[in-house]
């Protein structure tokens, strides 16, 4: 299923509100002194059951959640040549239920557990992962054990799921960047089962049947081919006993052999693709050693870090010289080979052959001369900080462990040790092997503007008003899950943010947690370019943010990056800024972060280069289907003179002077609109002293600017088509303005109604009606997007052009059903249970907690607002949900924008 199945609370409407926050009853005391080292994380429990199932259990008390990842040693490489999507099909069918757990029970369980479950089919293995409130981990493990024992691969289920998976594949293949990377992979890994993506094609699934999927599942889905990784707020011995009970009796089976192959001789090739983006790119691909050479793959990680570093060869040789607006590299390791893809973006009408030569020349020099000892040391320090910060996300740590085990490593720590032991000779031998003499495979993505946006007649979607009444009875939960999962439990807050604002107005929030290994600093300068950019200077905000990355008045670009490397800090600056650093280096890190935000150098030479590149890119961006879709939607929703309709133009960019740039920075970047959240095992008083030391004398002149857009009248219904010949599938967005604010009492009833529509994912009304019952879409989402003075309700999905009209009718019918009829007591209770579970699940990582608290502070909300709102949910009744949708939602009021081929209804 590839895309994340979990529901971000933003998609439900509580968005910026419904995350962890606020003061707890007892404040956790940090273990670190000013110079102490990070605490040692608990040792994992590791065992192998008699049936061969490998088990890893890790205790992590960061948040009251637990994540479980079941990985099977089967993936795209194991599919037969005539059915390359078979592994992907088997993954999809696991959500259709198993013997002893019907499809509807399976989906209901996922919904009431919080909806954070998904799967992904990779080349070498397939992962099923879920995060749940910690007290319900036993229920999740029971469900995962039933899945391992068997799947309901019936012809009836597959007939409907086939259309969903074909929609998914069509969506991915509608992405030009995906197609280009798939082609690069085919060229680089030709001759092996690794060459094709595990996705499959729509045509493949026409000839795939349920019997073949069932046989594939039986062959590979066995405990002796699986790893179970569990991480979270848990008692490891209790969890181990549960695992033995649930999984221990599943019989092992003999496994088939993995297909083998021999890499074909590497042949350089070039291909051009068109893209719906306004920016083009050149990507050069190289082959590298695979996971069967562990030291080489460890060195490959370091090479990727060096290539992507702000002080590295790509930025220094291509970006700073003006040859490319941006450049970067990615490395992917497979069983017997790896790929190295290096990209550089280009301006319209730029000579792409010259850019390709410049890019390959940089890499050839890296191969011939190698990297320096200083570059290697910097990369190792950054890797050490990243390794420590892996502990600071419960689902992230579970994924990291599971992936390490499935790719031949003993643990993430073994990977980290290999990385730290890599010598300069080893990495330079690798760079020479990859880049010195090899000619690459080249893929070029050339922008192609969309055709003219067409205003089309509203489709007649009101013909079948019975669609929304086809809801099946709510499935009964199995006996072993019914009692724990039907209680309405309002989660308790588990973090204690401390507000410690500076005298200059900077809002500082410290979140002390003894379970966080690194220190995470997340900051934002609240700004609104639509309101703050002077007339004729739209685009100045973008130039400011780009140039802030290139040094300070105290340190040039290279010196600033070296100072960050010396303390192992990962720092980014701009309107959104962040830092991850070890606790012992917090003082030095905050000094650099403050310097980057307060003293940007704005190199004059780079200003000219970036301004030229920016202006050159504008025509392509304005003509792109991506941009035209978003701008068309904004124009349909807003009055014609609304500030949000301001567009960057070539004339605007060219008129911006160096003085204009610095004036905008001085006017916008000010302490009174800056929010800083620091989360870690820290003393809040100490953090306040350090932040005051480095940010305290920051001052600003003039009045505080207006930051939030004013209210606007409700929109009228409109419909537009944005042609996009790069897509085979239509991307559809339906949106309308809603005259309600998130602080209004009725807003919570709307959020609960949206949980019924979408929050239960495959168990929600929209997913059931559009995907499970009709196969019209692969994905669909609905959300309330809010700001202090504006709210919109948005539904988006993708489908075949022939299915767009039918999907619109279903959506309209479902909305009318919520407006006209109260939902059943069982449906309402399940929605409440699922919605409340999201609150606990939003606390899954240090960064997630920090981002959510920072956003609430920016919006002027109480830091404990999510808990206050959650406490009101149990009292909301079905009539209140119906009344809220009746009053605020207008099924006939949507602005609809269709991007892609012309929908059949519009021909």
N, C-alpha and C positions, 0 to 999 in steps of 0.2 A: 504493500500500500504506500510505501515510500514517504508520503507526507505525514506529518505528525497528526495523530488521531486525537490528541489531548485538546481540550477546550481551554483556550486562554480566556480569562474572565473578561478581558476587554471585548471579546466577541459576544458576550452575553449582555453587556450593557453596563455592568458595574465597573467594568474597565479599569479606570484609573483609581477606583475606590476600593474594590474588593480584593485586597491583598492583606498580608500581615502588617501589623502596626502596633503602636501604642504601648502604654506602660502596663507591665504585668504586676501581679501582686508582690512578687519578690524580684529584686534586681540581681541578675547574675553577676558574680564577681570575677573579673578577669584574672587569669593566672600569670600573665606576663608582667614583669617589671619593665622599666624603660628599655632595657637592653636584653631581655630574656629571649631565648630561642623558642621557636614554635613547639608546642606540646607534641608528644608522640601519639599518633592515632592508635586505637586498639588494634591488636593483631587479628587478622581474619581467621575464622574457623574454616578449615578446608577438609573435605573428605570425599571419598568415592563410594557410592552405594554398591551393594552386591550386584545390582543389574547394570553397573557401569556408569550411572549418572554422576558426573562431577559436580560438586556443590561447594560454593563459596558463600560465607555469611559474614557480613561486616557491620559492626555496630557504629552508628553515626547519629548523635543526638541533636544535630543542627536544627531539625524541624520535626514535627510530630507526624512524619510520613514514612513510608517504606516503599522501595522500588524493587521489583523482581524482573529479571531478564532471563528468559529461556532461549538459548541459542542452539540451533541444530546445525551439524556439520554438512549441510547441503545447500547449494545455491545455484546460481545461473550456470556455472560450469558443468553441473551434473545433469543438465537437461539434454534430451536427444536432439540431434540436429534438425529433425523435422518438427519438433515442438519446443522451440527455444524459450517459450514463456511458461513452461510447465511448473517450475518451482514457484514462480509468481502466482500462478493459478492456485496451487496448493496452499500458499500463504493466505490468499483471499478466502478460500473455503474453510479455513480454521475458524473464521468468525460466523460460519453458518451452523455452529453447534456440533455436538459430539454425542455418541451414545450415552444416555443418562443426563444430557443437558441439551434441551432443544435450542434452536436458533433464537427464539424469542426470549427464552430464559437467559441465554448467553448475553444477548444485547441488553436485557434489563439489568443484569448483574453489572455489566460495564457502566451503565448509566448511573445506577445508585452508588457504585463505588467511586464515582466522581468523573467518569468519562475519559480519564487519562490513560488510555491503552491504545497501542498501535503495533504494527509489525513492519518489517522491511526485508526485502529479498536482496541480498548482496551476491557477489560473484562466488565467494567461498562458503558462505553460511547464511542462515536466515534467523532473524531475531524477532521475538515477541516480547514486548516490554510494557510494563504498567506501573503506575505510581498510585498508591492508595493511602488514606489515613491509616496510621500505623496499627490501630486497633483492629482493622479489618484485613490484615495481611493473611491470616489463616484462610479467609474466604477466597482471596485471590489465589493462593497456592493450591487450594482444592480445585478451583476452576482450571488452573494451568495443568494440573495432573490429569484431569479428565480430557483435556485437549491432547496431551501427549499419548493417551491410551487409544484415541481414535477420533475420526472426524466424520461428519454427515455429508459425505461427498455424493449426494443424490443427483440424479439427472434433473429433477425439478428445480433444486436449488441452483445448480450450475447454469441452467437456462437463463435465470434472471441475473446471476452474478456475472455471467459472461459479458452482458452489455455494460455493466459497471466497470469491469476491468478494461474493456475496449475503450470506454470513455476516458479512463485514466491514461491509457497508453496514447490515445489521440491527443490528450492534453500535453503530455510530455513531448511528443513528437511535433507538437505545434510550436515548441520553443526552439528557435533557431540555434541558441547557444547549446542546448542539449544535443541537437542533431550534429552540430560541429564537433562536440567532444566525443560523441559516440563514434563518429567517423575516425577521429584521431586514434581512439582506442583500437578500433578495428585494424588500422594500419600498423600500430605499434606492437600489437599482441597477436598478429596473424599467425595462424597455424596451431593455435591452442584454444581450449575451451574458454579461455579468458577474454577472447576477442569481442564477443557480443555482450551487450548489456543484458542483465537478467530480466529486463522489462518484458520482452516479447513484442509482437506486433498484433494489430487488430486481426489480421488475416490468420495468424497462428491460432488464435482462440476459436476461430470458426470450425477448425478441425479437431480441437481438443474436446474430449468427452469426459464425463464424470468417472467412468471406470478407470480411465488412464490416470486421472488425478488421485483416485483412491489407491491405486497400485503404487504410485509414486510416494504417497504419504506412508503407506505400510512399509515400504522399502527403507525409507530414510528417517522417519519420525519415530525413533526408538531411543530409550534412555542411554544406551551405550554410544550414542552419537550426539549427545546433548550435554550442555553445561547450564546449571542453574545458579545464578548470582543474585543474592538478596542483600540489600543495603538499607539501613534506616534506623529509626528509633525503636529498637527491639532488644529482646532477650535472646541471645544467640542459641542457648541450649533449648529453649522452648521452640524456636524456629526449626532447629535441626530435628527435634522430635516430630514436629508436624511434617516436615519434608519426608522423613523416613516412613511415616504413616501413610501419607498421600501418594508418594512416588515409588516407595520401596517394592511394591508388588507388581509393578508394570514390567512385563517380561522383556528381556533383551532379545535382539534378533541379529542374525548375521547380516553384515552390511555389504552392499555392492561395492565394487571398486570404483574409485573416482576416474573419470575419463582422463586420458593423458594426451599429450600432444607435443610437438616440437616447434619452437619459435622459427618462423620463416626468416630468411635473410632480410635484414632491415633494408627497406628501399625508401628513399626520400620520395615524397609526393606532395602535391599542392591541390587544394580545392577551395572554391569560393562559395559562401553561403550568404543569403540576404537576411537581414535582421529588421525587426520592427522597432528596434531601439534607435535613438537618434545618434548614438555614438558607435563607431565601428571599432574593430579590434583585429589584431593579428596574433595568432597563437601558434607557437612552434612546439612540437612534441618530440621527446626523446625517450628511448628505452633505457631502463636501469635495472640492476639486480633486484630480485624479489625477496620474499620472506624466507626463502630457503638459505639466504645469506644474512643472518641476523645482524652482524656488525655493519654490513653495507647498508641495510635499511635504517639502522640507527644513525649512521652518518648522513643518510639521505634526509632525515628530519632536520639535522643541523644545517645542511645545505639549503633547504627550503627557508629556514629562519634567516640565513644570511642573505639570500636573494631578495627576501621581502623586507628586509630591514630598511628603515628610512635613510640610514647611512650606507646602504649596500650598493652594489654595482648597477642595479636596474634604475633606482632613483637617481643616482649620481650621474650616470652616463646617458640616460634617456629623458627623464622627467626634468631635471634641473637644466638640461641643455635645450629644452623645448622640442625635442624630437617626438615625444609622446606625452599626452596629458596625464597618463597613469600607466603603471606597469606592475606586474606581480607574477608569482609562481605558485604552483600547487603540485604536490607529489602524492601519488597513490600507490601503495604497495599491494601486490597480489602474490599468490603462492610462489610462482616461479619467475616473475618479472614485475617491474614497477614502471609507472609512467611519470615523466616529468613534463608538465605543461607550463610554458612561460608565455605570458600575454603582454601586449602593449596596445593601448587604444590609439586611435588616430582621428585627425580632423577631416572634415569633408574635403574632397579634392586633393588630399595629401597623397604623395607617391607611396603606395603601400609596398612596392618592391624595395624601395630605399629603406623604409622602416623595417622590413623583414631582414634586410642585410644588416642594418644597425643592431637589431636585436640579437641576431645570431653572432654578430661580431663580438658583442659584449660577452656572450656565453662562451664563445670560442676562446676569448682571452682568459676567462675564469678557468676553463679547462687547461689551458697551456701554462698559466702562471699560478693557478691555485688561489686559495683564500689565505688570509694572514692569520697569525697566531692570535692577534687581538680580536679579529672577527670571530674566530672559533671560541675564544673565551667568553665573549659577549653572548654568543648564541647559547652556550652552556649555562650561563647564569640565568638567562631568560627561560630556558627549559626547566631549570631547577625551581624557579618561582611558579611556572605553569604546573609542574608536577605537584607541588604542595597545594596549589589552589584547586586541584582536582577533588580534594577532600571536601570542598566547600559547596558541592552540589550533590544531593543524594541520588537523583536519577542519573546525573552525569557520571558519578563514580561507579554506579552499577554498570553503565554502558562501557566505561573505560576498562573495567575489569573483565567483563564478558568478551569484549572485542580482543583484548590482549590474549586471553586464553584460546579463543577461536583462531587466532592467527599465529599460534605456535609459541607464544611467550608463557613464562611461568606466572608472571604478574606484571602490573604496571611498574612496580619498583625495579624489576629486571630490565625493562625497557629504559627506565631512567638511568640505571647504572651503566648500561651499554652506551647510552648517549654521553654520559659524563666521562666514560673511559675512551671514547673515540679520540684517536691521535690526529695531529695535523697531517701526518703522512697518509693515514687511512682516508681522510676526507679529500685530500688532494689527488690521491690515486683514483677515487671515485669521480671527481670532477673531470679528470683527464679522460677516464673511460667513457663518460657521458658526452662531454662537450668538445673535446680537443679536435677530433677529426670527423666526427659523425655529422652528416647532413640531416636536418630534421624533416619531419612531416609538418606541413604548414596548412593551417585553416584560417581563412579570412572571412570575417563577418562584415559585410558591407551594408550600411544603412539604406533602407528603401522607404521613402515616405509613403504614407497611406494615401488613398484616393480622397476625394472630397467627402467631408462629413455630410450625410444626408439626413434631413429631418423627414421622418416617414410617418405614415398614419398610424394611430394607435390600433393595435390588434384587438379583435373582438374576443376577449378572454372571459367573458361572463356567461358563455353558453352552457357550461356544465357545472352548475353550482352544487351538484351532489358529490363532487370529488372529495371535498373536505369531510364528508360524513362516513368515509370508508374505514375508519380506524378500528382495528381489531381489538378485542378485549385485552386489558392489561395482563400480561403473562404472570402466572404465579411463580414466585421465586422458589427454588428448591428448598426442602425442609432445612438443610444444613446452612442455608444463608438467610432464610426469612426473618428469623428473630433479630440477629444483629444488624441487618440492613434496613429494617423498616422503622427504626427509631429516628425521631427528629432530634438530632444532636447538634446544638449550636457550638461550634468549636471555641475553645479558649485561646486567648492570645498567648504566644510563647516567646515573644521578643519584647524588649523594653527600650524603645527609642528615647533618647534624652535630647531635648532641644536646648541648644547652647549658642544662641545667636551672638554674633560679634557686634560691637558698638557701631560699626559702619553699616549695619543692616544686612550683612551676609548671613543667610540662614544656615546654621550648622546643626545637623542631626547625627548623633552618635548612637550606633546600635551595638552594644557590647554583647559578645557571645563567646563563651569559652570553647565552643565547638567549631570555630572558624580558624583555619590554619594560617592563611595569608591575611593581609589587610586589603579590603576592597574599598576604593574611594570612587564615588560616582557624583559628578557635578553637572550643573546646567546653568547657563546664563539665559534666563527667560527673555525671549525676544520674538518679534513678529515682523519679518521683512516686509509684509504687505502694508503695514502701518508705519514702519520706521525708515524704509528706504525713501530718500528724497525723490521728488518727481524727476523722471528721466534717468533714474539710477537703479532700476530693478536689476539685480545681479550683483550689487556691491556686497551683499551678505555672503554670497557664495565665494567671491574673491577673498574676502576676509578669512573665511574658514579654511580655504585652500592654503593661503599663504602663512597662516599661523603655525603650520607644521614645519616651517623651514627656519628654525632657530630663533634666538632671542637677542636682545641688545647686549646681554652679558655673554652668551654662548652662541657661536654660529651653529649651523645645522649639524655638522659633524661632531662638534664639541658637546652640544646638548645631548645628542644620542649616546655619545660615549659616557657622559656623566650618568645617564639613566642605566646604561649597560653595567657600569661599575658597581651599582647597587642592586642589580637584577630586577629593576623596575620595568614594567610594561606601562608606558604613559602615552595617552593621546590627548591632544589639546584642541580647543575650538569652542563653539557655542555649546556643544555637548563634550564633556571631558571626563577622563577616567584614569585610574591608576590601580595596578595590582602590585603589591610589594610585600616583602616579609616584614614582620613587626619590628625587628631590630633596625630596619632602614626607613621607618616611617618618617622621621624628622627630615632626613635627606631627601626622601621622595616628595614630601610636601613642599620643600623648598624649590625643587625643580618644577613641580606642578604649578605652583604659584608664579614662578618665573615665566613659564610658558603661557599662562593665561594673562599675566599682567604686563609682560615686557616683550611682546612679539617684535621681531626685527623688521618684518615686512621688507625683505630685500628688494631694492628698487629694480634690479635687473630681472628678478623673477616676476615682479609685478607686470612688467612689459610682456614677458613670455606668456604668463598665465592669462593675461587680459586678451592677448591675441588668440590663444587657443580657445578661450571661452567664447569670444565673439565668433570665431570660425565654426564652433560647434552648434551655435544657436539655430541656424536655419534647419539643420538636420533634426534637432530635437523638436522644434516646432512642427515639423512635417511628419514626425513619427506617429505611428498608431498609438503607442503607449501614451504619449503626451496628449494627443488629440482626444483620446478617450477620457482622460481625467479632466481636461479643460472643458470638454463638451458637457460632462456631468455637472461641473461647477457652474457653467453658464446656464444650464437648464434649471438648476436649483436656486440661483441667486439673482438679485436685481442687476441690471446691466452696469450700474456704476459701483458695484461692490468692490472694495479693495482687494478681495481675494481673487478677482479676475485679472489683476495686473499681470502682465507677461514680460519676461525678459526679452529684449530685442537686441539686434546687432547694434543699433544706434545707442541704446542705453549703455551697453558694455563699453562701446568705443568712447562714450562721453565721460566715463569715470576717470578722474585724475587720481594721481597718487595722494594728493591732499584729501580728496573725497573719501578715499579708502580709510585713511587714518582718522578722519573726522567721524566716519560711521563707527569705527571701532571705539573711539573715545565716548561717543554718545550712547552706544548700546551696551558695551561691556562695562558693567558697574556693579559694585558689591551689593547694592540694594535689591537687585533682581537676580542674584546668584544664590543657588541652593547647593549645599555640599552634604552628602551622606557618607559617613565613614562606618564600616561594619568590620568587626574583628574582635579578637580577644584583648580588649583594651580598656583602660580607665578613661571614662568620658572627660574627667577634669584634665587629664594629661593631653588628650586629643584637642581640647579647647585651647590649652596653652600653645600647642604646636601650630594649630591653624591660626590663632591670633598672631603668633610670631611671624608667619609668612604671608598672611592675607590681611592682617589687622590694620595696616596703614594704607590700604587701598582706598582711594577716595574717588568720587565722581562729582562733576559739576552739572548744574541744570536740573530741571524737573524730571521726575520719573516718567518715562514715556507710557503711552497707552499700549497695552500688550494684548488685549483680547478684543476680538471683533464684536461689533454691536449686533443686537438682534435684527432679524430681517423678517419680512412677511412670508407666509407659507407659499410654497411653489405651486404651480399648476402642472398637470400631467403633460409630459412630452415624450417623444420616442425618437431615437437617433440610431443611425448605423454608421460605424467607422470602418471602412474597408481595410482589411489586413490580409494580403495574399500570402503571408508567411505562415498563416495558421490554417489547419484543417478543421478546427473546432471553433465554435463561437464562445467568447467570454462575455458573459452578460452581467451587468450591474443594474439593479433597480434601487432607487433611493428616493426618499422624500424628507422634507423638513417636518419636525414635530415640535409643537409649541409647548414644550415641557422642559424643566431643568432637573438635573440629577438630585437636587436637594428637595424637590417636591415629593410629597408623601406618595402620590400615585405612581411615581417612577419605579418603585420597588415592585409594584404589581405588573408593570410592563416587563421588567427584567424577568420575573417569574414566568410570565407568558412566553417570553423568548426562550426560556429554558425548555418549555414544552415544545416549541417550534424546532429548536436546534440544539439545545444544551445536552440532550441525551445522545447526541451523535447518531449512530445507526439506529438507536431506539427512539429518536425524536420523530415528530410528525413529518417534517420536511424530508428527512432522510428516508423514512419509510415510504412515503408517497412517491418521491422522485427517484430513489435508487432501488430500494428493495422490491417494491411492487411493480415499478414500471421500467426501471433501467434507463431512465432518461439522462441521468447525470452520474458522475463519479463523486463529485464533491458539491456541497452547497453550504452556505453560511448565512447567518443573519445576525445583525449587531445593532446596538444603539451607540452611535458615536457622539460624544458629548464634549462641550467646552462650557465655560461659565455662562455664555449667552446664547449658545446655539446647540441644537440637538438634531440629529438625523437618524433615520432608520434605514438600514441598508441590507439588501439581500443580494448575494452574488453566487454565481454558479457557472459551469461550463458544460456545453452539450453539443451534439451534432447539430448543424443548421436545421435539419429536418425536425429536430425535437424541441426547438426553442419555444415555439408557440404553445405546445402541449405543456412544457414546464411552467410557462407563465400562467397558464390556466390553473394548474395545480396549486401554485403558490398563492394566487388570488383566492382560490377556494379555501385553502387552509387559513388564510387571514380572516376571511369572512366567517368561517366556522368559529374561530376564537371570539369574534365580535358578537356573534348571534347566539351562541350557546355556551353555558357554563361547562367546563370540563368535569369529568367524573371525579369522585373523591379519591379513587385509586391513582388516577393520572396526576392529580394535584399533589398528592402526598409524595409520589415518586419524584416529581419535579422539585419539590421542596428539599427532599433528601439529597438529590443530586446537586442542587445549587449550593446547599450548605457544605457539602463535601469539598466543593471547589475552594472554599476559604482555606482549609487546611492544606490543600494541594498547592496553593499559590506560594507557600513558604518553603519550597523545595531547595532553594539555593541562596547563598549570600547575595549574589547579584540580583536575583529576583526580588528579594526582600528590600534591598537598597533602592532599586529602581522604583518599586511601587510606593515606598515611603516618600521618596523624592518627588514623585509626580503629585501625590496628594498634598504635599507641602506647597508646591508651586500653585496648585489650584485653590489654596486657602482652605482646605478641608482639615478636619481634626485627624490626627494620626491614628486614632482608634475608630475612625468612621466605619470601616468594614464590619467591625464587631457590633457596633450600634445598629447598623442596618440589618445585619444577620439576625439579630435578636427579634426583629419585627416580622421576619419571614413566616414563622409558624402560625401567626394570627391572620395572615392573608387568606381570604376564602375565594372560591371559584367565581362568585358573582363580582368580586372586586377585580379579578383578572379580566373577566368579560367586559366589565364597565370601562376599565382602563383602555382596552383595545378598541372598544366602541367609540370612546371619546377622542383618542389621540391618533389612531392608525387609520389611514385612508387608502384602502386597496386600489381605489381608482385614481390615486394622486401621485403615482410614481413617475419619476423621470427614468426612462430606460435607455441604456446605452449598450449596444451590441457591437462587439469588436471581432472581426473575422470575416469569413465568407457571408454573403447575403443570406439571412435566414429564409427558409422556404416561404414563410408567411409574408415576407416583404417583396417577393419576386413580382 
